[in-house]
């Protein structure tokens, strides 16, 4: 795995910390990894559904 520095608004960090406090994610890194994974799945599905020209 590679390290990627990331700047986030405090509001986003507060939201992540709330999810961690509720034991939905073990830590910020894992929550961000899962969010990126889900975004990539959704976006690549859009490309797969588009007809090629």
C-alpha positions as CSV (number, residue, x, y, z in Angstrom):
1,X,0.0,0.0,0.0
2,X,1.1,3.5,-0.7
3,X,0.7,6.6,1.5
4,X,-1.4,9.4,0.0
5,X,-1.5,12.7,1.9
6,X,-5.0,14.1,2.0
7,X,-6.5,17.4,3.1
8,X,-10.1,17.2,4.4
9,X,-12.5,19.7,5.9
10,X,-13.0,19.4,9.6
11,X,-16.7,18.5,8.9
12,X,-15.6,15.4,7.0
13,X,-13.2,14.3,9.7
14,X,-15.9,14.8,12.3
15,X,-18.2,12.6,10.3
16,X,-15.5,9.9,9.9
17,X,-14.8,10.0,13.7
18,X,-18.5,9.6,14.4
19,X,-18.5,6.4,12.2
20,X,-15.4,5.1,14.0
21,X,-17.0,5.9,17.5
22,X,-20.0,3.8,16.4
23,X,-17.7,0.9,15.4
24,X,-18.8,1.1,11.8
25,X,-15.1,1.5,10.7
26,X,-12.0,0.7,12.7
27,X,-10.2,3.9,11.7
28,X,-10.1,6.8,9.3
29,X,-7.8,5.1,6.8
30,X,-10.1,2.1,6.5
31,X,-13.2,4.3,6.1
32,X,-11.5,6.3,3.4
33,X,-10.3,3.2,1.6
34,X,-13.8,1.8,1.6
35,X,-15.3,5.0,0.4
36,X,-12.9,5.2,-2.5
37,X,-13.5,1.5,-3.4
38,X,-17.3,2.1,-3.5
39,X,-16.8,5.2,-5.6
40,X,-14.6,3.4,-8.1
41,X,-17.2,0.5,-8.3
42,X,-20.0,3.0,-9.0
43,X,-18.1,5.1,-11.5
44,X,-16.7,2.1,-13.5
45,X,-20.3,0.6,-13.7
46,X,-21.3,3.9,-15.4
47,X,-18.6,3.4,-18.0
48,X,-19.5,-0.2,-18.6
49,X,-23.2,0.8,-19.2
50,X,-22.3,3.5,-21.7
51,X,-22.5,2.4,-25.4
52,X,-19.1,2.6,-27.1
53,X,-19.0,5.0,-30.1
